[in-house]
Amino acid sequence: MRHRVLACLVFPAVAAGVLFATARASGPPRHDRDPNVLWNIVHGRCVPNQLGENSPAPCDAVDPARGYAVLKDRDGVAQYLVIPTDRVVGMEDPSLLRAGAPDYFGAAWHQVDRALARLGHTMPRETMALAINSQYGRSQNQLHIHVDCLAPEIRVALHWARPQIGAGWTPLDLAGHRYRATRIDGKDLDGAYPFRRLAASLADPAREMGAHTLVVVGTIWPGGRPGFILLDDRVKPVSGDRASGEELQDHSCRIGHFEPGRAIREASYPP
């Protein structure tokens, strides 16, 4: 069967390290890293500069009204971070589920064009992803959404998995870890609130959210409707899974050099 679903394939994904200044913004926690680097940059420099001088430097953008800043990460040609201007520690922060909370994921998807501008060309929505690591898979204690290219092998797996993904949660093996996926419809993420979707699936969100990672990948659903695949993984101590969804991204952006459709064609099984 030529069009076999490849979601069960396991590929090595790019290691998830994000270096900014003297600390990484993600990856496994280490005692020699300052967990407040991102907070100090945004709160101590970007916001005051925006309010006082109408310049967001060293950030690329600051939107005080919507509560977020955009910072180019040193790792990768196209990677940006979307960071709250308020103190929001991470996935476990209860403010993410409060009524009126800023729409951080909606804001992050609008930064895809900024990332593509760094690459110098457009790419299909299926090539771009947003990721937040879990409380146990990060090194920074300020929430940040990674905006960057999707790893090519993950794009292939998700392409063939699309028909099986619906309103419920579908298990998928990606990058050697067991994720689950659900469907979001729409051209953009404004009002989709992935944090709330995850919380609605948990028995005790207040206790469980911190152990989860979230990844959002653009897609075109069978039939031609634009949308997103929302992916969730949770920490599994026995297997060493820290729930770092950033592993599904590729900060070298190999997918930006692929011939359109080549990866999917090459991954088709012969009859």
C-alpha positions in Angstrom: 0.0 0.0 0.0 1.8 3.1 -1.3 0.2 5.8 1.0 0.9 4.1 4.3 0.8 6.2 7.4 4.3 6.9 8.6 3.4 8.3 12.1 4.9 5.2 13.7 8.3 5.8 12.2 11.0 6.8 14.7 13.7 9.2 13.5 16.5 10.9 15.4 15.4 14.6 15.8 17.8 17.5 16.2 18.9 18.0 19.8 17.1 20.9 21.4 19.5 23.4 22.7 18.9 27.1 22.4 21.9 29.4 23.2 21.3 33.0 24.1 24.0 35.0 25.8 25.5 32.6 28.4 22.5 30.4 28.9 20.3 28.1 26.9 16.6 28.9 26.6 15.7 25.2 26.5 17.0 21.7 26.8 17.6 19.6 30.0 18.1 21.7 33.1 21.6 22.2 34.3 22.9 23.8 37.5 25.4 26.0 35.7 22.7 27.9 33.7 21.0 31.0 34.9 17.3 30.2 34.6 16.3 33.9 34.5 18.2 35.0 31.4 15.1 35.4 29.2 13.2 37.1 31.9 16.0 39.6 32.6 16.4 40.4 28.9 12.6 41.0 28.3 11.7 42.6 31.6 15.0 44.5 32.2 15.8 45.7 28.7 13.2 45.1 26.0 10.2 46.4 27.8 11.9 49.5 29.3 13.4 50.3 25.9 10.1 50.0 24.1 8.2 52.1 26.7 11.0 54.7 27.1 12.5 55.0 23.6 10.0 53.3 21.3 12.7 50.7 20.5 12.4 47.0 21.5 16.1 46.3 21.4 17.5 43.7 22.0 14.2 42.2 21.1 12.8 42.4 17.6 9.3 43.4 18.9 7.5 44.2 22.1 3.7 44.4 22.3 2.9 45.6 25.9 -0.9 45.6 25.2 -0.9 42.0 24.1 1.7 41.0 26.7 4.5 39.5 24.7 8.0 40.2 23.2 9.7 38.6 20.2 13.4 37.7 20.5 15.7 36.3 17.9 17.5 33.3 19.3 21.2 32.8 18.7 20.6 29.2 17.8 19.5 28.8 14.2 19.1 31.2 11.3 15.4 31.5 11.6 14.5 30.7 15.2 12.5 33.2 17.3 11.2 33.1 20.8 7.8 34.6 21.9 8.1 35.5 25.5 5.5 37.0 27.9 6.2 40.4 29.2 4.6 39.4 32.5 6.3 36.9 34.8 5.0 33.5 33.5 7.2 30.7 34.7 6.2 28.0 32.3 3.7 25.3 31.4 2.8 25.0 35.1 1.9 28.6 35.6 -1.8 28.9 36.5 -2.1 32.3 34.8 -2.2 30.5 31.4 -5.7 29.1 32.1 -7.2 32.3 33.5 -9.9 34.1 31.6 -8.4 36.9 29.6 -4.9 35.4 29.5 -2.8 36.6 26.5 -3.1 34.5 23.4 0.6 33.6 23.3 0.2 30.8 20.7 -1.9 33.1 18.5 0.9 35.7 18.7 3.6 33.1 18.0 2.1 31.9 14.7 2.1 35.4 13.4 5.9 35.4 13.9 6.3 32.6 11.3 6.6 35.3 8.6 9.4 36.8 10.6 11.2 33.5 10.6 10.7 33.0 6.9 12.1 36.4 6.2 15.3 35.3 7.8 15.4 32.3 5.4 14.8 34.6 2.4 11.9 32.6 0.9 8.4 31.4 1.7 7.6 27.8 2.7 4.4 25.8 3.2 2.7 26.0 6.5 3.4 22.3 7.1 7.1 23.2 7.5 6.8 25.4 10.5 6.2 24.6 14.2 5.7 26.2 17.6 7.0 24.5 20.7 7.0 24.9 24.5 9.0 22.5 26.6 7.8 21.0 29.9 8.9 22.1 33.3 11.4 19.3 33.3 12.7 19.8 29.8 13.6 23.4 29.9 16.4 25.5 31.4 14.6 28.9 31.6 12.0 29.8 34.2 10.2 32.2 31.8 7.7 30.8 29.4 8.9 31.0 25.8 7.5 29.6 22.5 10.0 28.4 20.0 9.1 29.5 16.4 11.2 27.5 13.9 11.3 25.0 11.1 9.9 21.5 11.6 12.3 18.6 11.2 11.8 17.0 7.8 11.2 13.5 9.0 8.5 14.8 11.4 6.8 16.6 8.5 6.7 13.3 6.6 5.2 11.4 9.6 2.6 14.0 10.3 1.6 14.2 6.6 0.6 10.6 6.5 -1.0 10.7 10.0 -3.4 13.5 9.1 -6.4 11.2 8.1 -6.2 9.6 11.6 -6.2 12.9 13.5 -9.5 14.3 14.6 -11.2 16.1 17.5 -10.0 13.5 20.0 -6.4 12.7 20.9 -4.6 10.2 18.6 -1.3 8.5 19.8 1.7 9.0 17.6 5.3 7.9 17.9 7.6 10.8 17.0 11.4 11.2 17.6 11.3 8.1 19.8 8.6 9.4 22.1 4.9 8.8 22.4 3.0 11.9 21.6 -0.7 12.4 21.1 -2.3 14.6 18.5 -5.5 16.5 18.0 -6.9 18.7 15.2 -7.3 22.5 15.1 -9.0 24.1 12.1 -8.3 27.6 10.9 -5.8 29.6 8.9 -4.3 31.1 12.1 -4.2 30.2 15.8 -6.0 33.3 17.2 -8.5 32.1 19.8 -7.5 28.4 19.6 -5.8 28.5 23.1 -3.8 25.2 23.0 -3.2 25.5 26.8 -6.9 25.2 27.4 -7.3 22.3 25.0 -4.6 20.5 26.9 -6.0 21.3 30.3 -9.4 20.1 29.2 -7.9 16.6 28.6 -6.3 16.3 32.0 -7.8 15.1 35.3 -6.0 17.7 37.4 -4.6 20.5 35.2 -3.2 22.4 38.2 -0.9 19.5 39.1 -0.3 18.0 35.6 0.3 20.9 33.2 4.0 21.3 34.1 4.8 17.8 33.1 3.5 18.4 29.5 5.0 19.9 26.4 3.0 21.4 23.5 3.9 21.6 19.8 1.7 23.2 17.1 2.4 22.4 13.5 0.7 24.0 10.5 -1.0 21.7 8.1 -3.5 21.4 5.2 -6.1 18.8 6.1 -7.3 16.3 3.5 -9.9 18.2 1.5 -7.8 21.3 1.4 -8.7 23.1 4.6 -5.9 24.9 6.5 -5.3 24.1 10.1 -2.9 22.8 12.7 -1.9 19.6 14.4 -1.6 20.1 18.2 0.9 17.6 19.8 1.3 16.8 23.4 3.8 14.7 25.3 4.3 14.2 29.0 7.3 13.5 31.2 8.1 9.8 31.5 10.9 9.4 34.1 11.5 5.7 33.5 12.3 6.1 29.8 14.1 9.4 30.2 11.5 11.4 28.3 11.6 15.0 29.6 8.7 16.2 27.3 10.8 18.6 25.3 8.7 19.2 22.2 11.4 21.3 20.7 13.0 18.0 19.7 10.5 18.0 16.7 12.0 21.2 15.4 15.2 21.6 13.4 17.1 24.8 14.2 19.4 24.2 11.1 16.2 24.3 9.0 17.1 21.5 6.6 13.6 21.5 5.4 14.2 25.0 3.9 16.6 23.4 1.4 14.3 20.5 0.3 12.7 20.4 -3.1 9.0 20.9 -2.4 7.3 17.6 -1.8 10.6 15.6 -2.1 10.6 14.3 1.4 7.1 13.0 1.2 7.6 11.4 -2.2 10.8 9.7 -1.1 9.1 8.3 2.0 6.2 6.6 0.1 6.3 2.9 0.3 6.3 0.9 -3.0 3.1 -0.9 -3.8 
